Amino acid sequence: MSETTVVHVVRHGEVHNPDGVLYGRRTGYHLSELGRQMADRVAEHLAGRDIAYVVSSPLERAQETATPIAKSHGLDLATDDRLIEAANVFEGKTFGVGDGALRRPANWKHLTNPFQPSWGEPYIEQVVRMMGALNAARDAARGHEAVAVSHQLPIWTLRSFVERRRLWHDPRKRQCTLASLTSFTFEGDKIVSVIYSEPARDLVPAHLLAGAKPVKGKAKAFGA
């Protein structure tokens, strides 16, 4: 009989970003005080679980989210570069709906193909590296549970691939809020279910939850 292993892929907590820039893979962006509270909440949520391995993206905000989880289980924190944020040509800039970015001619060359996407790391490349990191975490915690801390877009892209959805999407409809968990259950090497949860939902700023319904914790199971 194959072993059951669970890998909880966690999005980091809120980041201190007073200028509102797209920080992407840039270093020097740390959790805010609220973000640290979110990290502690996730650690509390997982405190009774059979966590045998904790790994993180190399970026500070992810490492700071993973640290209290590893500490609460008496584990060293591992780093996997494959869990890093998606690359984006607009890093270091403000770029959002209504800020005029779409009217700037210099940006047009990067906005030609939303299906790839043309402004950043291709979705399929994110899938390849995130599946590699997911499987490595599974192997490190066989028969137990693992935690892997990453970033919103790579997590959502991974989940979309596993659940056989198209990879291109409306960013406003991602189900991957701050300090959320996307948990993959394996039987042996096969993913048999995915469940999404938000242990720090009450700490997430209201504007980030606008229109979002509370998660009921149902798993999506996969057939043979």
C-alpha positions as a printed NumPy array, in Angstrom:
array([[  0.   ,   0.   ,   0.   ],
       [  1.402,   3.392,  -1.002],
       [  2.222,   6.025,   1.6  ],
       [  0.127,   9.171,   2.029],
       [  2.089,  12.426,   1.982],
       [  0.732,  15.98 ,   2.172],
       [  2.581,  19.047,   0.911],
       [  1.149,  22.372,   2.067],
       [  2.182,  25.109,  -0.376],
       [  1.909,  28.395,   1.513],
       [  1.795,  31.915,   0.144],
       [  3.863,  34.359,   2.206],
       [  2.287,  37.005,   4.434],
       [  1.827,  40.722,   3.811],
       [  4.929,  42.633,   2.696],
       [  6.059,  46.095,   3.81 ],
       [  5.77 ,  47.984,   0.514],
       [  4.827,  51.629,   1.162],
       [  5.604,  52.691,  -2.423],
       [  3.32 ,  50.06 ,  -3.932],
       [  5.872,  48.763,  -6.423],
       [  5.809,  45.385,  -8.128],
       [  8.707,  43.895,  -6.161],
       [  8.782,  40.505,  -7.888],
       [ 12.144,  38.839,  -7.35 ],
       [ 13.804,  41.926,  -5.896],
       [ 15.51 ,  41.479,  -2.561],
       [ 14.995,  43.734,   0.431],
       [ 11.229,  43.3  ,   0.756],
       [ 10.345,  41.937,   4.169],
       [  7.123,  41.047,   5.925],
       [  5.197,  43.881,   7.514],
       [  4.163,  43.605,  11.159],
       [  0.814,  42.283,   9.941],
       [  2.656,  39.83 ,   7.708],
       [  4.544,  38.498,  10.72 ],
       [  1.24 ,  37.995,  12.515],
       [  0.026,  36.049,   9.477],
       [  3.152,  33.87 ,   9.538],
       [  2.607,  33.137,  13.229],
       [ -1.026,  32.274,  12.524],
       [ -0.034,  29.745,   9.872],
       [  2.516,  28.239,  12.269],
       [ -0.211,  27.911,  14.912],
       [ -2.554,  26.344,  12.356],
       [  0.043,  23.702,  11.469],
       [  1.336,  23.138,  14.992],
       [ -0.487,  19.84 ,  15.465],
       [  0.378,  18.441,  12.045],
       [  2.973,  15.786,  11.245],
       [  5.351,  18.229,   9.565],
       [  8.684,  16.613,   8.701],
       [ 10.121,  19.116,   6.213],
       [  9.876,  22.902,   5.69 ],
       [ 11.268,  24.594,   2.592],
       [ 11.017,  28.102,   1.201],
       [ 11.643,  30.367,  -1.745],
       [ 14.937,  32.252,  -1.25 ],
       [ 13.178,  35.645,  -1.048],
       [ 13.023,  37.303,   2.372],
       [  9.24 ,  37.477,   2.654],
       [  8.942,  33.736,   2.058],
       [ 11.8  ,  32.853,   4.409],
       [ 10.24 ,  35.001,   7.129],
       [  6.887,  33.262,   6.652],
       [  8.464,  29.813,   6.794],
       [ 10.701,  30.446,   9.82 ],
       [  8.055,  30.216,  12.594],
       [  6.642,  27.068,  10.974],
       [ 10.041,  25.362,  10.95 ],
       [ 10.794,  26.578,  14.474],
       [  7.536,  25.257,  15.913],
       [  8.405,  21.767,  14.623],
       [ 12.08 ,  21.875,  15.594],
       [ 13.183,  21.722,  11.947],
       [ 15.88 ,  23.45 ,   9.944],
       [ 14.529,  25.598,   7.121],
       [ 15.539,  24.425,   3.649],
       [ 15.63 ,  26.668,   0.56 ],
       [ 14.574,  25.719,  -2.966],
       [ 15.164,  28.299,  -5.705],
       [ 12.364,  26.712,  -7.758],
       [  9.816,  28.195,  -5.33 ],
       [ 10.796,  31.769,  -6.238],
       [  8.371,  34.395,  -7.544],
       [  7.69 ,  34.526, -11.302],
       [  9.99 ,  36.827, -13.249],
       [  8.321,  40.014, -14.529],
       [  9.685,  42.837, -16.714],
       [  7.76 ,  45.381, -14.646],
       [  9.644,  44.664, -11.407],
       [ 10.441,  47.859,  -9.533],
       [  7.602,  49.786, -11.159],
       [  4.028,  50.532, -10.232],
       [  1.815,  48.655, -12.639],
       [ -1.846,  48.125, -12.052],
       [ -5.352,  48.623, -13.346],
       [ -6.146,  52.32 , -13.698],
       [ -2.605,  53.667, -13.272],
       [ -2.088,  54.461, -16.965],
       [  0.474,  51.728, -17.583],
       [ -1.469,  50.339, -20.545],
       [ -1.294,  53.73 , -22.289],
       [  2.504,  53.968, -22.14 ],
       [  4.008,  53.039, -25.534],
       [  7.157,  51.675, -23.878],
       [  5.058,  48.952, -22.248],
       [  3.178,  47.807, -25.337],
       [  5.872,  45.409, -26.552],
       [  5.507,  43.476, -23.297],
       [  1.727,  43.154, -23.526],
       [  1.341,  41.329, -26.828],
       [  0.519,  37.839, -25.57 ],
       [ -1.43 ,  37.319, -22.328],
       [ -1.494,  33.553, -22.921],
       [  2.264,  33.082, -22.461],
       [  2.523,  35.731, -20.8  ],
       [  4.737,  38.073, -22.823],
       [  5.569,  40.297, -19.814],
       [  7.178,  37.62 , -17.71 ],
       [  8.154,  34.023, -17.091],
       [  6.074,  31.661, -19.259],
       [  3.411,  29.75 , -17.362],
       [  4.72 ,  26.391, -18.509],
       [  8.173,  27.195, -17.097],
       [  6.555,  28.006, -13.756],
       [  4.747,  24.661, -13.871],
       [  7.96 ,  22.737, -14.529],
       [  9.906,  24.277, -11.666],
       [  7.01 ,  24.27 ,  -9.203],
       [  6.198,  20.612,  -9.926],
       [  9.868,  19.847,  -9.356],
       [  9.813,  21.639,  -6.003],
       [  6.519,  19.997,  -5.013],
       [  7.815,  16.524,  -5.793],
       [ 11.092,  17.208,  -3.967],
       [  9.156,  18.27 ,  -0.851],
       [  7.027,  15.12 ,  -1.132],
       [ 10.141,  12.949,  -1.333],
       [ 11.679,  14.694,   1.699],
       [  8.591,  14.   ,   3.818],
       [  7.42 ,  10.592,   2.596],
       [  4.587,   9.321,   4.775],
       [  4.402,  12.638,   6.646],
       [  3.708,  16.276,   5.731],
       [  5.805,  19.077,   4.26 ],
       [  5.449,  22.848,   3.992],
       [  6.725,  24.805,   0.983],
       [  6.465,  28.623,   1.081],
       [  6.196,  30.377,  -2.26 ],
       [  4.371,  33.201,  -4.054],
       [  0.902,  33.798,  -5.46 ],
       [  1.375,  33.407,  -9.217],
       [  3.582,  30.277,  -9.126],
       [  1.227,  28.647,  -6.599],
       [ -1.875,  29.434,  -8.646],
       [ -0.191,  28.273, -11.856],
       [  0.802,  24.994, -10.174],
       [ -2.71 ,  24.422,  -8.861],
       [ -4.268,  25.255, -12.23 ],
       [ -2.025,  22.709, -13.927],
       [ -2.794,  19.985, -11.383],
       [ -6.528,  20.679, -11.612],
       [ -6.313,  20.688, -15.421],
       [ -7.378,  24.295, -15.957],
       [ -5.96 ,  26.646, -18.552],
       [ -2.888,  28.445, -17.278],
       [ -3.755,  31.928, -18.54 ],
       [ -6.28 ,  33.641, -16.308],
       [ -7.625,  36.852, -14.782],
       [ -5.274,  37.727, -11.879],
       [ -8.222,  39.11 ,  -9.899],
       [ -9.751,  35.618,  -9.752],
       [ -6.833,  33.73 ,  -8.245],
       [ -7.767,  31.804,  -5.112],
       [ -4.491,  32.344,  -3.299],
       [ -4.699,  35.08 ,  -0.715],
       [ -1.965,  36.109,   1.71 ],
       [ -0.835,  33.332,   4.097],
       [ -3.155,  30.808,   2.435],
       [ -2.465,  27.084,   2.074],
       [ -2.879,  25.025,  -1.082],
       [ -2.436,  21.476,   0.172],
       [ -1.622,  18.592,  -2.177],
       [ -2.244,  15.046,  -0.945],
       [ -0.223,  12.258,  -2.558],
       [ -0.785,   8.518,  -2.532],
       [  2.676,   7.362,  -3.43 ],
       [  3.738,   9.664,  -6.259],
       [  0.214,  10.49 ,  -7.414],
       [ -1.7  ,  13.614,  -6.4  ],
       [ -5.148,  12.481,  -5.279],
       [ -6.618,  15.712,  -3.906],
       [ -6.066,  19.441,  -3.516],
       [ -7.561,  21.527,  -0.732],
       [ -7.333,  25.292,  -0.216],
       [ -7.577,  26.998,   3.169],
       [ -7.092,  30.454,   4.709],
       [ -6.056,  30.231,   8.37 ],
       [ -5.233,  33.955,   8.48 ],
       [ -8.269,  35.21 ,   6.555],
       [ -9.378,  37.523,   9.378],
       [ -5.999,  39.285,   9.192],
       [ -6.092,  39.931,   5.426],
       [ -6.926,  43.579,   4.569],
       [-10.567,  43.902,   3.514],
       [ -9.81 ,  45.353,   0.077],
       [ -7.92 ,  42.171,  -0.842],
       [-10.959,  40.073,   0.005],
       [-13.497,  42.249,  -1.832],
       [-15.976,  39.955,  -3.553],
       [-14.249,  36.811,  -2.309],
       [-16.39 ,  34.223,  -0.568],
       [-15.132,  32.448,   2.576],
       [-13.514,  29.115,   1.79 ],
       [-15.395,  26.064,   3.04 ],
       [-12.388,  23.773,   2.943],
       [-13.582,  21.27 ,   0.347],
       [-10.987,  19.147,  -1.396],
       [-10.884,  18.562,  -5.109],
       [-10.29 ,  14.857,  -5.686],
       [ -8.927,  13.219,  -8.796],
       [-10.051,  10.009, -10.387],
       [ -7.845,   7.098, -11.326]])
